[in-house]
Amino acid sequence: MNQIPMTLKGAEQLRDELKELKTVKRPRIIASIAEAREYGDLKENAEYQAAREEQGFCEGRIQEIEAKLSNAQVIDVTKIPRTGQVIFGSTVTILNINTNEEVTYRIVGDDEANFKKKLISVNSPMARGLIGKKIDDIAIVRTPVGNVEYEILKIEYI
């Protein structure tokens, strides 16, 4: 299976979620199932059916997280040699040349991406346009409305 790039923080968040699912949510669901069984006929027991459905989702998520972590290529950007280029895990401040709008993004793995928090996926068009660029370079990013030019203002490895 392919390696999944992930920042140190992203791997920690997945491990925390996995621990929560295994130590808190799973036992709570098992207790709900046991309690619902006491109500009698399982075929017409809505509480039992709901608890079993929740158990299925929980177990599925546990398997998904374990698979991602087993295939994770955890990258600590603070330990990568400083090349002055935009790389996975770096934080980059860019200026939209057309609108003069300045914005800062961090390039992360697919599971960590959250545009509202300025975390963009390494596989997004924006990140692909920025990767490999240096300060003062112009990055051209393809968007549905056409190409947009960004000037690289600052690159941080934090």
DOMI-273374 format. One record per residue: chain; y, z, x of N, C-alpha, C in turn; residue in one letter. Coordinates in Angstrom, 1 decimal, always signed. Each point is the difference from the previous one (the first is absolute). Layout:
N
+------+--------+--------+--------+--------+--------+--------+--------+--------+--------+------+
| unit |    n_Y |    n_Z |    n_X |   ca_Y |   ca_Z |   ca_X |    c_Y |    c_Z |    c_X | code |
+------+--------+--------+--------+--------+--------+--------+--------+--------+--------+------+
|    A |      Y |      Z |      X |      Y |      Z |      X |      Y |      Z |      X |    A |
...
+------+--------+--------+--------+--------+--------+--------+--------+--------+--------+------+
END
This chain:
158
+------+--------+--------+--------+--------+--------+--------+--------+--------+--------+------+
| unit |    n_Y |    n_Z |    n_X |   ca_Y |   ca_Z |   ca_X |    c_Y |    c_Z |    c_X | code |
+------+--------+--------+--------+--------+--------+--------+--------+--------+--------+------+
|    A |   -1.2 |   +0.0 |   +0.8 |   +1.2 |   +0.0 |   -0.8 |   +1.3 |   +0.0 |   +0.9 |    M |
|    A |   +1.0 |   -0.5 |   -0.5 |   +1.3 |   -0.1 |   +0.7 |   +0.6 |   +1.3 |   +0.2 |    N |
|    A |   +0.7 |   +0.2 |   +1.1 |   +0.8 |   +1.2 |   +0.3 |   +1.2 |   +0.0 |   -0.9 |    Q |
|    A |   +0.3 |   +1.2 |   -0.5 |   +1.2 |   +0.1 |   -0.9 |   +1.1 |   +0.8 |   +0.8 |    I |
|    A |   +1.1 |   -0.7 |   +0.3 |   +1.1 |   +0.7 |   +0.8 |   +0.6 |   +1.0 |   -0.9 |    P |
|    A |   +0.3 |   +1.2 |   +0.7 |   +0.5 |   +1.1 |   -0.8 |   +0.8 |   +0.9 |   +1.0 |    M |
|    A |   +1.1 |   +0.5 |   -0.4 |   +0.8 |   +0.9 |   +0.8 |   -0.7 |   +1.4 |   +0.0 |    T |
|    A |   +0.4 |   +0.8 |   +1.0 |   -0.6 |   +1.4 |   +0.0 |   +0.3 |   +0.7 |   -1.2 |    L |
|    A |   +1.2 |   -0.1 |   -0.6 |   +0.4 |   +0.7 |   -1.2 |   -0.8 |   -0.5 |   -1.2 |    K |
|    A |   -0.2 |   -1.3 |   +0.0 |   -0.8 |   -0.6 |   -1.1 |   -1.4 |   +0.5 |   +0.0 |    G |
|    A |   -0.6 |   +0.1 |   +1.2 |   -1.4 |   +0.5 |   +0.1 |   +0.0 |   +1.5 |   -0.5 |    A |
|    A |   +1.0 |   +0.8 |   +0.4 |   +0.1 |   +1.4 |   -0.4 |   +0.0 |   +0.1 |   -1.5 |    E |
|    A |   +0.9 |   -0.8 |   -0.6 |   +0.1 |   +0.0 |   -1.5 |   -1.3 |   -0.3 |   -0.7 |    Q |
|    A |   -0.8 |   -1.0 |   +0.5 |   -1.2 |   -0.3 |   -0.6 |   -1.0 |   +1.1 |   +0.2 |    L |
|    A |   +0.0 |   +0.7 |   +1.2 |   -0.9 |   +1.1 |   +0.2 |   +0.3 |   +1.2 |   -0.9 |    R |
|    A |   +1.3 |   +0.2 |   -0.2 |   +0.4 |   +1.1 |   -0.9 |   -0.4 |   -0.3 |   -1.5 |    D |
|    A |   +0.2 |   -1.3 |   -0.4 |   -0.5 |   -0.4 |   -1.3 |   -1.5 |   +0.2 |   -0.2 |    E |
|    A |   -0.7 |   -0.4 |   +1.0 |   -1.5 |   +0.1 |   +0.0 |   -0.4 |   +1.5 |   -0.1 |    L |
|    A |   +0.6 |   +0.8 |   +0.8 |   -0.3 |   +1.5 |   -0.1 |   +0.3 |   +0.5 |   -1.4 |    K |
|    A |   +1.2 |   -0.4 |   -0.5 |   +0.4 |   +0.5 |   -1.4 |   -1.1 |   -0.5 |   -1.0 |    E |
|    A |   -0.4 |   -1.2 |   +0.1 |   -1.0 |   -0.5 |   -1.0 |   -1.3 |   +0.7 |   +0.1 |    L |
|    A |   -0.5 |   +0.3 |   +1.3 |   -1.3 |   +0.6 |   +0.2 |   +0.0 |   +1.5 |   -0.3 |    K |
|    A |   +1.1 |   +0.7 |   +0.3 |   +0.0 |   +1.5 |   -0.1 |   +0.7 |   +0.5 |   -1.2 |    T |
|    A |   +0.8 |   -0.8 |   -0.7 |   +0.7 |   +0.5 |   -1.2 |   -0.4 |   -0.8 |   -1.2 |    V |
|    A |   +0.2 |   -1.3 |   +0.0 |   -0.2 |   -0.8 |   -1.2 |   -1.4 |   -0.1 |   -0.4 |    K |
|    A |   -0.9 |   -0.3 |   +1.0 |   -1.4 |   -0.2 |   -0.3 |   -0.6 |   +1.3 |   -0.6 |    R |
|    A |   +0.2 |   +1.2 |   +0.6 |   -0.6 |   +1.2 |   -0.7 |   +0.6 |   +0.2 |   -1.4 |    P |
|    A |   +1.3 |   -0.3 |   -0.2 |   +0.6 |   +0.2 |   -1.3 |   -0.7 |   -0.9 |   -1.0 |    R |
|    A |   -0.3 |   -1.3 |   +0.4 |   -0.6 |   -0.9 |   -0.9 |   -1.4 |   +0.4 |   -0.4 |    I |
|    A |   -0.7 |   +0.5 |   +1.1 |   -1.4 |   +0.5 |   -0.3 |   +0.0 |   +1.2 |   -0.9 |    I |
|    A |   +1.0 |   +0.9 |   +0.1 |   +0.1 |   +1.1 |   -1.0 |   +0.3 |   -0.5 |   -1.4 |    A |
|    A |   +0.8 |   -1.1 |   -0.1 |   +0.4 |   -0.5 |   -1.3 |   -1.3 |   -0.6 |   -0.6 |    S |
|    A |   -0.8 |   -0.7 |   +0.8 |   -1.2 |   -0.6 |   -0.6 |   -1.0 |   +1.0 |   -0.5 |    I |
|    A |   -0.1 |   +1.1 |   +0.8 |   -0.9 |   +1.1 |   -0.4 |   +0.5 |   +0.6 |   -1.3 |    A |
|    A |   +1.3 |   +0.2 |   -0.1 |   +0.5 |   +0.6 |   -1.2 |   -0.1 |   -0.9 |   -1.2 |    E |
|    A |   +0.2 |   -1.3 |   +0.2 |   -0.2 |   -0.9 |   -1.1 |   -1.4 |   -0.1 |   -0.5 |    A |
|    A |   -1.0 |   +0.1 |   +1.0 |   -1.4 |   +0.0 |   -0.4 |   -0.3 |   +1.1 |   -1.0 |    R |
|    A |   +0.7 |   +1.1 |   +0.1 |   -0.3 |   +1.1 |   -0.9 |   +0.4 |   -0.3 |   -1.4 |    E |
|    A |   +0.8 |   -1.0 |   -0.3 |   +0.4 |   -0.3 |   -1.3 |   -1.0 |   -0.7 |   -0.8 |    Y |
|    A |   -1.2 |   -0.4 |   +0.6 |   -1.0 |   -0.6 |   -0.8 |   -0.2 |   -1.5 |   +0.3 |    G |
|    A |   -0.3 |   -0.7 |   -1.0 |   -0.3 |   -1.5 |   +0.0 |   +0.9 |   -0.7 |   +1.0 |    D |
|    A |   -0.5 |   -0.5 |   +1.1 |   +0.8 |   -0.7 |   +1.0 |   +0.4 |   -1.4 |   -0.5 |    L |
|    A |   -0.7 |   -0.6 |   -0.9 |   +0.4 |   -1.4 |   -0.4 |   +1.3 |   +0.0 |   -0.8 |    K |
|    A |   +0.3 |   +1.0 |   -0.7 |   +1.3 |   +0.1 |   -0.8 |   +0.9 |   +1.0 |   +0.6 |    E |
|    A |   -0.1 |   +0.4 |   +1.2 |   +0.8 |   +1.0 |   +0.6 |   +1.1 |   -0.6 |   +0.9 |    N |
|    A |   +1.2 |   -0.1 |   -0.6 |   +1.1 |   -0.6 |   +0.7 |   +0.4 |   +0.6 |   +1.3 |    A |
|    A |   +0.0 |   +1.4 |   +0.0 |   +0.3 |   +0.7 |   +1.2 |   -1.0 |   -0.4 |   +1.2 |    E |
|    A |   -1.3 |   -0.1 |   -0.4 |   -1.0 |   -0.3 |   +1.0 |   +0.3 |   -1.4 |   +0.5 |    Y |
|    A |   +0.2 |   -1.0 |   -0.9 |   +0.2 |   -1.4 |   +0.4 |   +1.3 |   -0.1 |   +0.9 |    Q |
|    A |   +1.0 |   +0.7 |   -0.3 |   +1.2 |   +0.0 |   +0.7 |   -0.2 |   +0.6 |   +1.4 |    A |
|    A |   -0.7 |   +1.1 |   +0.1 |   -0.3 |   +0.6 |   +1.3 |   -0.9 |   -0.9 |   +0.9 |    A |
|    A |   -0.9 |   -0.7 |   -0.6 |   -0.9 |   -0.9 |   +0.7 |   +0.8 |   -1.2 |   +0.5 |    R |
|    A |   +0.9 |   -0.5 |   -0.8 |   +0.9 |   -1.1 |   +0.4 |   +0.9 |   +0.4 |   +1.2 |    E |
|    A |   +0.6 |   +1.2 |   -0.1 |   +0.8 |   +0.5 |   +1.1 |   -0.8 |   +0.2 |   +1.2 |    E |
|    A |   -1.3 |   +0.5 |   -0.1 |   -0.9 |   +0.1 |   +1.1 |   -0.2 |   -1.3 |   +0.7 |    Q |
|    A |   -0.2 |   -1.1 |   -0.8 |   -0.2 |   -1.3 |   +0.6 |   +1.2 |   -0.5 |   +0.8 |    G |
|    A |   +1.2 |   +0.2 |   -0.5 |   +1.2 |   -0.4 |   +0.7 |   +0.1 |   +0.8 |   +1.3 |    F |
|    A |   -0.2 |   +1.3 |   -0.1 |   +0.1 |   +0.9 |   +1.2 |   -1.0 |   -0.4 |   +1.1 |    C |
|    A |   -1.2 |   -0.2 |   -0.4 |   -1.1 |   -0.4 |   +1.0 |   +0.4 |   -1.4 |   +0.6 |    E |
|    A |   +0.5 |   -0.9 |   -0.9 |   +0.4 |   -1.3 |   +0.5 |   +1.1 |   +0.1 |   +1.0 |    G |
|    A |   +1.0 |   +0.8 |   -0.2 |   +1.1 |   +0.2 |   +0.9 |   -0.5 |   +0.7 |   +1.3 |    R |
|    A |   -0.9 |   +0.9 |   -0.1 |   -0.6 |   +0.6 |   +1.2 |   -0.6 |   -1.0 |   +0.9 |    I |
|    A |   -0.9 |   -0.9 |   -0.6 |   -0.6 |   -1.0 |   +0.7 |   +1.0 |   -1.0 |   +0.7 |    Q |
|    A |   +1.0 |   -0.3 |   -0.8 |   +1.0 |   -1.0 |   +0.5 |   +0.7 |   +0.6 |   +1.2 |    E |
|    A |   +0.4 |   +1.3 |   -0.1 |   +0.7 |   +0.6 |   +1.1 |   -0.9 |   +0.2 |   +1.3 |    I |
|    A |   -1.2 |   +0.4 |   -0.3 |   -1.0 |   +0.1 |   +1.2 |   -0.2 |   -1.3 |   +0.7 |    E |
|    A |   -0.1 |   -1.1 |   -0.8 |   -0.1 |   -1.4 |   +0.6 |   +1.2 |   -0.4 |   +0.8 |    A |
|    A |   +1.2 |   +0.3 |   -0.5 |   +1.2 |   -0.3 |   +0.7 |   +0.1 |   +0.8 |   +1.3 |    K |
|    A |   -0.3 |   +1.3 |   -0.1 |   +0.1 |   +0.8 |   +1.2 |   -1.0 |   -0.4 |   +1.0 |    L |
|    A |   -1.2 |   -0.4 |   -0.4 |   -1.0 |   -0.4 |   +1.0 |   +0.3 |   -1.3 |   +0.7 |    S |
|    A |   +0.8 |   -0.9 |   -0.7 |   +0.4 |   -1.2 |   +0.6 |   +1.5 |   +0.0 |   +0.5 |    N |
|    A |   +0.6 |   +1.1 |   +0.0 |   +1.4 |   +0.2 |   +0.4 |   +0.2 |   -0.2 |   +1.5 |    A |
|    A |   +1.0 |   -0.8 |   +0.3 |   +0.5 |   -0.1 |   +1.4 |   +1.3 |   +0.8 |   +0.0 |    Q |
|    A |   -0.1 |   +1.3 |   +0.3 |   +1.2 |   +0.9 |   -0.1 |   +0.9 |   -0.3 |   +1.3 |    V |
|    A |   +1.2 |   -0.3 |   -0.3 |   +1.0 |   -0.4 |   +1.1 |   +1.1 |   +1.0 |   +0.0 |    I |
|    A |   +0.1 |   +0.7 |   +1.1 |   +1.1 |   +0.9 |   +0.3 |   +1.1 |   -0.7 |   +0.7 |    D |
|    A |   +1.1 |   -0.4 |   -0.7 |   +1.0 |   -0.9 |   +0.6 |   +0.7 |   +0.7 |   +1.1 |    V |
|    A |   +0.0 |   +1.4 |   +0.0 |   +0.7 |   +0.7 |   +1.1 |   -0.7 |   -0.1 |   +1.3 |    T |
|    A |   -1.3 |   -0.4 |   +0.0 |   -0.7 |   -0.2 |   +1.3 |   -0.2 |   -1.4 |   +0.5 |    K |
|    A |   +0.6 |   -0.9 |   -0.8 |   +0.0 |   -1.4 |   +0.4 |   +1.2 |   -0.3 |   +1.0 |    I |
|    A |   -0.3 |   -0.7 |   +1.1 |   +1.1 |   -0.3 |   +0.9 |   +1.2 |   -0.7 |   -0.7 |    P |
|    A |   +1.2 |   +0.4 |   +0.3 |   +1.2 |   -0.6 |   -0.6 |   +0.3 |   -1.4 |   +0.6 |    R |
|    A |   -0.2 |   -1.0 |   -0.8 |   +0.2 |   -1.4 |   +0.4 |   +1.4 |   -0.5 |   -0.5 |    T |
|    A |   +0.6 |   +0.7 |   -0.9 |   +1.3 |   -0.4 |   -0.6 |   -0.3 |   -1.0 |   -1.1 |    G |
|    A |   -1.2 |   -0.1 |   -0.4 |   -0.4 |   -1.0 |   -1.1 |   -0.4 |   +0.8 |   -1.3 |    Q |
|    A |   +0.2 |   -0.6 |   -1.1 |   -0.4 |   +0.6 |   -1.3 |   -1.5 |   -0.2 |   +0.0 |    V |
|    A |   -0.7 |   +1.2 |   -0.2 |   -1.5 |   +0.0 |   -0.1 |   -0.4 |   +0.9 |   -1.1 |    I |
|    A |   -1.3 |   +0.0 |   -0.3 |   -0.6 |   +0.8 |   -1.1 |   +0.4 |   +1.5 |   +0.3 |    F |
|    A |   +0.5 |   +0.7 |   -1.0 |   +0.4 |   +1.4 |   +0.1 |   +1.4 |   +0.2 |   +0.4 |    G |
|    A |   +0.7 |   -1.1 |   +0.5 |   +1.4 |   +0.2 |   +0.4 |   +0.9 |   +0.1 |   -1.2 |    S |
|    A |   +1.2 |   +0.6 |   +0.2 |   +1.0 |   +0.1 |   -1.0 |   +1.1 |   -1.0 |   +0.4 |    T |
|    A |   +0.4 |   -0.9 |   -0.8 |   +1.0 |   -1.0 |   +0.3 |   +1.1 |   -0.1 |   -0.9 |    V |
|    A |   +1.2 |   +0.0 |   +0.5 |   +1.2 |   -0.1 |   -0.8 |   +0.5 |   -1.5 |   +0.1 |    T |
|    A |   +0.2 |   -0.6 |   -1.2 |   +0.3 |   -1.4 |   +0.0 |   +1.3 |   -0.2 |   -0.8 |    I |
|    A |   +0.6 |   -1.2 |   +0.2 |   +1.2 |   -0.3 |   -0.7 |   -0.2 |   -1.4 |   -0.7 |    L |
|    A |   +0.1 |   +0.0 |   -1.3 |   -0.1 |   -1.3 |   -0.7 |   +1.3 |   -0.8 |   +0.3 |    N |
|    A |   -0.2 |   -1.1 |   +0.7 |   +1.2 |   -0.8 |   +0.4 |   +0.8 |   -0.5 |   -1.1 |    I |
|    A |   -0.6 |   -0.4 |   -1.2 |   +0.7 |   -0.5 |   -1.1 |   +0.8 |   +1.0 |   -0.8 |    N |
|    A |   -0.5 |   +1.2 |   -0.1 |   +0.6 |   +1.1 |   -0.9 |   +0.6 |   +1.1 |   +0.8 |    T |
|    A |   -0.2 |   +0.0 |   +1.4 |   +0.5 |   +1.1 |   +0.8 |   -0.6 |   +1.4 |   -0.4 |    N |
|    A |   -1.1 |   -0.1 |   -0.6 |   -0.7 |   +1.3 |   -0.4 |   -0.9 |   +0.4 |   +1.1 |    E |
|    A |   +0.1 |   +1.3 |   +0.4 |   -0.8 |   +0.6 |   +1.0 |   -1.1 |   +0.9 |   -0.6 |    E |
|    A |   -1.2 |   -0.2 |   +0.5 |   -1.1 |   +0.8 |   -0.5 |   -1.0 |   +0.4 |   +1.1 |    V |
|    A |   -0.7 |   +1.1 |   -0.2 |   -1.0 |   +0.4 |   +1.0 |   -1.3 |   +0.1 |   -0.6 |    T |
|    A |   -1.0 |   -0.6 |   +0.6 |   -1.4 |   +0.0 |   -0.4 |   -0.9 |   +0.5 |   +1.1 |    Y |
|    A |   -1.1 |   +0.5 |   -0.5 |   -1.1 |   +0.4 |   +1.0 |   -1.2 |   -0.9 |   -0.4 |    R |
|    A |   -0.6 |   -0.6 |   +1.0 |   -1.2 |   -0.9 |   -0.2 |   -1.2 |   +0.9 |   +0.1 |    I |
|    A |   -0.8 |   +0.0 |   -1.2 |   -1.2 |   +0.8 |   -0.1 |   -1.2 |   -0.8 |   -0.5 |    V |
|    A |   -1.1 |   +0.7 |   -0.2 |   -1.2 |   -0.6 |   -0.5 |   +0.2 |   -0.2 |   -1.5 |    G |
|    A |   -0.9 |   -0.9 |   -0.6 |   +0.0 |   -0.3 |   -1.4 |   +0.0 |   +1.2 |   -0.9 |    D |
|    A |   -0.8 |   +1.0 |   +0.3 |   -0.1 |   +1.2 |   -0.9 |   +1.2 |   +0.9 |   +0.1 |    D |
|    A |   +0.7 |   -0.1 |   +1.0 |   +1.2 |   +0.9 |   +0.2 |   +1.3 |   -0.7 |   -0.6 |    E |
|    A |   -0.1 |   -1.3 |   -0.2 |   +1.3 |   -0.7 |   -0.4 |   +0.5 |   +0.6 |   -1.3 |    A |
|    A |   +1.3 |   +0.2 |   +0.0 |   +0.8 |   +0.4 |   -1.2 |   +1.4 |   -0.4 |   +0.2 |    N |
|    A |   +0.4 |   -1.1 |   -0.7 |   +1.2 |   -0.6 |   +0.2 |   +1.2 |   +0.9 |   -0.3 |    F |
|    A |   -0.2 |   +0.9 |   -1.0 |   +1.1 |   +0.9 |   -0.4 |   +0.3 |   +1.0 |   +1.2 |    K |
|    A |   -1.1 |   +0.3 |   +0.8 |   +0.2 |   +0.9 |   +1.1 |   +0.3 |   -0.8 |   +1.3 |    K |
|    A |   +0.3 |   -1.3 |   -0.1 |   +0.3 |   -0.8 |   +1.2 |   -1.2 |   -0.2 |   +0.9 |    K |
|    A |   -1.2 |   +0.1 |   -0.5 |   -1.3 |   -0.2 |   +0.8 |   -0.5 |   -1.3 |   -0.5 |    L |
|    A |   -0.1 |   -1.0 |   +0.9 |   -0.5 |   -1.3 |   -0.3 |   -1.3 |   -0.3 |   +0.7 |    I |
|    A |   -0.9 |   -0.7 |   -0.7 |   -1.3 |   -0.4 |   +0.5 |   +0.1 |   -1.0 |   +1.1 |    S |
|    A |   -0.8 |   +0.2 |   +1.0 |   -0.1 |   -0.9 |   +1.2 |   -0.3 |   -1.4 |   -0.5 |    V |
|    A |   -0.6 |   -0.1 |   -1.1 |   -0.4 |   -1.3 |   -0.5 |   +1.0 |   -0.7 |   -1.0 |    N |
|    A |   +1.1 |   +0.7 |   -0.2 |   +1.1 |   -0.5 |   -0.9 |   +0.7 |   -1.1 |   +0.7 |    S |
|    A |   +0.6 |   -0.9 |   -0.7 |   +0.8 |   -1.1 |   +0.6 |   +1.2 |   +0.6 |   +0.9 |    P |
|    A |   +0.6 |   +1.1 |   -0.5 |   +1.1 |   +0.6 |   +0.8 |   -0.5 |   +0.4 |   +1.3 |    M |
|    A |   -1.1 |   +0.8 |   +0.1 |   -0.5 |   +0.5 |   +1.2 |   -0.5 |   -1.1 |   +0.9 |    A |
|    A |   -0.6 |   -1.0 |   -0.5 |   -0.5 |   -1.2 |   +0.8 |   +1.2 |   -0.7 |   +0.6 |    R |
|    A |   +1.1 |   +0.0 |   -0.7 |   +1.2 |   -0.6 |   +0.6 |   +0.7 |   +0.8 |   +1.1 |    G |
|    A |   -0.2 |   +1.3 |   -0.1 |   +0.6 |   +0.9 |   +1.0 |   -0.9 |   +0.3 |   +1.2 |    L |
|    A |   -1.3 |   +0.0 |   -0.1 |   -0.9 |   +0.3 |   +1.1 |   +0.3 |   -0.9 |   +1.2 |    I |
|    A |   +0.1 |   +0.6 |   +1.2 |   +0.2 |   -0.8 |   +1.2 |   +1.5 |   -0.2 |   +0.3 |    G |
|    A |   +0.9 |   +0.2 |   -0.9 |   +1.4 |   -0.2 |   +0.3 |   +0.6 |   +1.2 |   +0.8 |    K |
|    A |   +1.1 |   -0.3 |   +0.7 |   +0.7 |   +1.0 |   +0.7 |   +1.4 |   +0.2 |   -0.5 |    K |
|    A |   +0.7 |   +1.0 |   +0.5 |   +1.4 |   +0.3 |   -0.5 |   +0.8 |   -1.2 |   +0.3 |    I |
|    A |   +0.9 |   -0.3 |   -1.0 |   +0.9 |   -1.2 |   -0.1 |   -0.7 |   -1.3 |   -0.3 |    D |
|    A |   -1.3 |   +0.0 |   -0.2 |   -0.7 |   -1.2 |   -0.4 |   +0.2 |   -0.2 |   -1.5 |    D |
|    A |   -0.1 |   -1.3 |   -0.4 |   +0.1 |   -0.3 |   -1.4 |   -1.4 |   -0.2 |   -0.6 |    I |
|    A |   -0.4 |   +0.7 |   -1.0 |   -1.3 |   -0.2 |   -0.7 |   +0.3 |   -0.8 |   -1.2 |    A |
|    A |   -0.8 |   -1.0 |   -0.3 |   +0.0 |   -0.8 |   -1.2 |   -1.2 |   +0.4 |   -0.8 |    I |
|    A |   +0.3 |   +0.5 |   -1.2 |   -1.0 |   +0.5 |   -0.9 |   +0.0 |   -0.9 |   -1.3 |    V |
|    A |   -1.2 |   -0.5 |   -0.2 |   -0.2 |   -0.9 |   -1.2 |   -0.1 |   +0.9 |   -1.3 |    R |
|    A |   +0.8 |   -0.3 |   -1.0 |   +0.0 |   +0.7 |   -1.2 |   -0.1 |   -1.1 |   -1.2 |    T |
|    A |   -0.3 |   +0.4 |   -1.2 |   -0.2 |   -0.9 |   -1.1 |   +1.3 |   -0.8 |   -0.2 |    P |
|    A |   +1.2 |   +0.5 |   +0.3 |   +1.2 |   -0.7 |   -0.2 |   +0.5 |   -0.7 |   +1.3 |    V |
|    A |   -0.8 |   -0.1 |   +1.0 |   +0.3 |   -0.7 |   +1.2 |   +0.0 |   +0.9 |   +1.2 |    G |
|    A |   +0.3 |   -0.5 |   +1.2 |   +0.0 |   +0.7 |   +1.2 |   +1.2 |   +0.9 |   +0.1 |    N |
|    A |   -0.2 |   +1.3 |   +0.5 |   +1.1 |   +0.9 |   +0.2 |   +0.0 |   +0.4 |   +1.5 |    V |
|    A |   +1.2 |   +0.0 |   +0.6 |   +0.1 |   +0.3 |   +1.4 |   +0.5 |   +1.5 |   +0.1 |    E |
|    A |   -0.7 |   +0.7 |   +1.0 |   +0.3 |   +1.4 |   +0.3 |   +0.2 |   +0.1 |   +1.5 |    Y |
|    A |   +1.0 |   +0.8 |   +0.4 |   +0.3 |   +0.3 |   +1.4 |   -0.6 |   +1.3 |   +0.2 |    E |
|    A |   -0.8 |   +0.1 |   +1.1 |   -0.6 |   +1.3 |   +0.4 |   +1.1 |   +0.8 |   +0.7 |    I |
|    A |   +0.3 |   +1.2 |   -0.6 |   +1.1 |   +0.9 |   +0.6 |   -0.6 |   +1.1 |   +0.9 |    L |
|    A |   -1.1 |   +0.5 |   -0.5 |   -0.6 |   +1.2 |   +0.7 |   -1.5 |   +0.1 |   -0.2 |    K |
|    A |   -0.7 |   +0.4 |   +1.1 |   -1.5 |   +0.1 |   -0.1 |   -0.3 |   +1.4 |   +0.5 |    I |
|    A |   -0.7 |   +0.8 |   -0.8 |   -0.4 |   +1.4 |   +0.4 |   -1.5 |   +0.1 |   +0.0 |    E |
|    A |   -0.6 |   +0.8 |   +0.9 |   -1.4 |   +0.3 |   +0.0 |   -0.2 |   +1.4 |   -0.2 |    Y |
|    A |   +0.1 |   +0.4 |   -1.3 |   +0.0 |   +1.4 |   -0.3 |   -1.2 |   +0.3 |   -1.0 |    I |
+------+--------+--------+--------+--------+--------+--------+--------+--------+--------+------+
END
